[in-house]
C-alpha cells in the first residue's frame, strides 16, 4: 500500500526491499508451522497442495489485475491489493490469537 502512494523512487525502492525481507520471513515461518503441525508422511502432499493452490491463486490474481487495469488506475489496483493482503493478515492474526487463548485454557 505504501509503494502505491510513494512519489519518490528511493522510498519505493526501500519499501520493495522491506517487502522482500518480510515476505521471505513470513514464508519461512509458515513453512515451519506447517512442518510442526503436519505428520511427516503427509508433508509432501500438503506442501505440494499448498504450492499448487498458491500458484493457481497467483495466476488468477494476475489475470484479474490485468483485466482490472483496463479501467482502473494502476496505483489504485496496487493499493487495493495491499489492502487485501493487510485484511488477510489481520484475520490470520485474530485467528492465531483466538487459537492461542484456547490452548492456554
Protein Blocks (a to p, Z undefined) as FASTA:
>chain_A
ZZmmpcbfklmmmmmmmmmmmmmmmmmmmmmmmmmmpcfklmmmmmmmmmmmmmmmmmmm
mmmmmmmmmmpcfklmmmmmmmmmmmmmmmmmmmmmmmmmmmmZZ
